[in-house]
Amino acid sequence: MTRLRCAIIGGTGYTGGELLRLLSFHPYAEVTQITSRSRMGEYAHSVHPNLRGVTGLQFIRPEDVQKTDVLFLCLPHGEAGAQIEHWAGLADRIIDLSADFRLRDLAAYKRWYGQDHPAPGWVEQFVYGLPELSREDLKSARYVSGVGCNATATNLALLPLVKAGLIDWSLPVVADVKVGSSEGGAESSPASHHPERSGAVRSYAPAGHRHTAEVEQMIGMVMGNTQSSIIHMSVTSIEMVRGVLATVHVFLKEPAQEKTLWKAFRDCYKNEPFVRIVKSSSGIFRAPEPKILAGSNWADVGFALSEDGRKATLLCAIDNLMKGAAGSAVQSLNIMMGWDERAGLEFPGLHP
Ligand SMILES: NC(=O)c1ccc[n+]([C@@H]2O[C@H](COP(=O)([O-])OP(=O)(O)OC[C@H]3O[C@@H](n4cnc5c(N)ncnc54)[C@H](OP(=O)(O)O)[C@@H]3O)[C@@H](O)[C@H]2O)c1
């Protein structure tokens, strides 16, 4: 069987490296081109040493990319939007991991990203690449947007109760999101300098994180309206390289019993290949924990109910580079192509 030819634009970055790792073991796809402006001509494994002996690909310049089947754009914010006409001329299908095409609402884009959208005519053509939310639309998509990693953890924690209509929206919904350092990408900065970053518990965005927009969009998609400013999200950087843990506090319309929440979670996720409900009464890993998800596409979700049954704490753990980026991108590709959704994504993570 001829494999689908993929090109990774922005291949020295963390999401680009993760895509190269995944697609190197994919049964139906392969990476045939990978770009870098700074490391042009060097072997990909010189930047991604875990792939030494796995791939002999060398970086080429972005302007030398030849026509191919699928382009994965792994570029900093704004670059895909500015160059989308160019990239669309090189492939029938594009998966853009940046935030450029995630938001349907151009006013929301302007509000959260502080500028007019650079390619407004393209926004409608992109499908939001979270299979648990957009699977049907992904089946016929040509252009897919990536997902925000903090938004994904928050969305997958909230989705069962949003779908079941259990949340009291007149009261605050608060998402506390703890994140690892690889969210910041491969480029170093004063904030990522080891003596500054190591051991930090740094309130990165106590209010107003941009991924709030993707959570509000999810709620609008499920509930059929465009409520705004209903989610309060705080993002805190902690001592972790990969991983996101979202802890979302909601009030319920009616006092509930645990079995009501179990039903909501089971109804939502019983057919999902990459979501596990984690809620044990004993052991160390009673609740979702990002540590054991490193390198895997699993999203582990769970919940706890207050004694009076009025308040639920919803949890979701993911690997930001996987379910929060490259893993969801490959899962979306699998859906677009009509392949088994699990193809190339079976790695279960590590323990300890
Ligand atoms: N890190 C995460 O956890 C995560 C999760 C979800 C989504 N995302 C999104 O995914 C995208 C990539 O993130 P990342 O963490 O992989 O970033 P990164 O590590 O900083 O990598 C960016 C890549 O883009 C290349 N690049 C930069 N400017 C370019 C330009 N103008 N033209 C062509 N290539 C350019 C860089 O290589 P050269 O400079 O050598 O060309 C590098 O390979 C971002 O938009 C990010 O928001 C990231």
Ligand as a Chemical Component Dictionary entry (heavy atoms), coordinates in Angstrom:
data_LIG
# 
_chem_comp.id                   LIG 
_chem_comp.type                 NON-POLYMER 
_chem_comp.pdbx_formal_charge   0 
_chem_comp.three_letter_code    LIG 
# 
loop_
_chem_comp_atom.comp_id 
_chem_comp_atom.atom_id 
_chem_comp_atom.alt_atom_id 
_chem_comp_atom.type_symbol 
_chem_comp_atom.charge 
_chem_comp_atom.model_Cartn_x 
_chem_comp_atom.model_Cartn_y 
_chem_comp_atom.model_Cartn_z 
_chem_comp_atom.pdbx_ordinal 
LIG N1  N1  N 0  3.972  23.208 22.717 1  
LIG C1  C1  C 0  2.721  22.828 22.971 2  
LIG O1  O1  O 0  2.423  22.197 24.004 3  
LIG C2  C2  C 0  1.614  23.144 21.982 4  
LIG C3  C3  C 0  0.359  22.551 22.187 5  
LIG C4  C4  C 0  -0.688 22.847 21.298 6  
LIG C5  C5  C 0  -0.458 23.723 20.249 7  
LIG N2  N2  N 1  0.759  24.288 20.078 8  
LIG C6  C6  C 0  0.928  25.225 18.955 9  
LIG O2  O2  O 0  1.658  24.566 17.924 10 
LIG C7  C7  C 0  2.504  25.503 17.253 11 
LIG C8  C8  C 0  3.936  24.997 17.314 12 
LIG O3  O3  O 0  4.297  24.882 18.696 13 
LIG P1  P1  P 0  5.698  24.299 19.156 14 
LIG O4  O4  O 0  5.642  24.219 20.644 15 
LIG O5  O5  O -1 6.070  23.114 18.368 16 
LIG O6  O6  O 0  6.651  25.545 18.742 17 
LIG P2  P2  P 0  8.235  25.596 18.661 18 
LIG O7  O7  O 0  8.812  24.479 19.449 19 
LIG O8  O8  O 0  8.638  26.989 19.007 20 
LIG O9  O9  O 0  8.547  25.345 17.097 21 
LIG C9  C9  C 0  8.239  26.279 16.094 22 
LIG C10 C10 C 0  8.796  25.764 14.760 23 
LIG O10 O10 O 0  8.471  26.688 13.712 24 
LIG C11 C11 C 0  9.656  27.031 12.953 25 
LIG N3  N3  N 0  9.421  28.413 12.532 26 
LIG C12 C12 C 0  9.346  29.515 13.330 27 
LIG N4  N4  N 0  8.995  30.599 12.599 28 
LIG C13 C13 C 0  8.848  30.171 11.315 29 
LIG C14 C14 C 0  8.491  30.820 10.095 30 
LIG N5  N5  N 0  8.230  32.122 10.042 31 
LIG N6  N6  N 0  8.429  30.072 8.954  32 
LIG C15 C15 C 0  8.715  28.758 8.982  33 
LIG N7  N7  N 0  9.072  28.081 10.097 34 
LIG C16 C16 C 0  9.123  28.786 11.261 35 
LIG C17 C17 C 0  10.805 26.795 13.910 36 
LIG O11 O11 O 0  11.995 26.346 13.276 37 
LIG P3  P3  P 0  13.019 27.241 12.454 38 
LIG O12 O12 O 0  13.101 28.557 13.171 39 
LIG O13 O13 O 0  14.301 26.461 12.435 40 
LIG O14 O14 O 0  12.422 27.342 11.072 41 
LIG C18 C18 C 0  10.298 25.598 14.728 42 
LIG O15 O15 O 0  10.575 24.406 14.036 43 
LIG C19 C19 C 0  2.311  26.853 17.960 44 
LIG O16 O16 O 0  1.439  27.672 17.220 45 
LIG C20 C20 C 0  1.713  26.461 19.309 46 
LIG O17 O17 O 0  0.858  27.468 19.823 47 
LIG C21 C21 C 0  1.811  24.009 20.910 48 
# 
loop_
_chem_comp_bond.comp_id 
_chem_comp_bond.atom_id_1 
_chem_comp_bond.atom_id_2 
_chem_comp_bond.value_order 
_chem_comp_bond.pdbx_ordinal 
LIG N1  C1  SING 1  
LIG C1  O1  DOUB 2  
LIG C1  C2  SING 3  
LIG C2  C3  SING 4  
LIG C2  C21 DOUB 5  
LIG C3  C4  DOUB 6  
LIG C4  C5  SING 7  
LIG C5  N2  DOUB 8  
LIG N2  C6  SING 9  
LIG N2  C21 SING 10 
LIG C6  O2  SING 11 
LIG C6  C20 SING 12 
LIG O2  C7  SING 13 
LIG C7  C8  SING 14 
LIG C7  C19 SING 15 
LIG C8  O3  SING 16 
LIG O3  P1  SING 17 
LIG P1  O4  DOUB 18 
LIG P1  O5  SING 19 
LIG P1  O6  SING 20 
LIG O6  P2  SING 21 
LIG P2  O7  DOUB 22 
LIG P2  O8  SING 23 
LIG P2  O9  SING 24 
LIG O9  C9  SING 25 
LIG C9  C10 SING 26 
LIG C10 O10 SING 27 
LIG C10 C18 SING 28 
LIG O10 C11 SING 29 
LIG C11 N3  SING 30 
LIG C11 C17 SING 31 
LIG N3  C12 SING 32 
LIG N3  C16 SING 33 
LIG C12 N4  DOUB 34 
LIG N4  C13 SING 35 
LIG C13 C14 SING 36 
LIG C13 C16 DOUB 37 
LIG C14 N5  SING 38 
LIG C14 N6  DOUB 39 
LIG N6  C15 SING 40 
LIG C15 N7  DOUB 41 
LIG N7  C16 SING 42 
LIG C17 O11 SING 43 
LIG C17 C18 SING 44 
LIG O11 P3  SING 45 
LIG P3  O12 DOUB 46 
LIG P3  O13 SING 47 
LIG P3  O14 SING 48 
LIG C18 O15 SING 49 
LIG C19 O16 SING 50 
LIG C19 C20 SING 51 
LIG C20 O17 SING 52 
# 
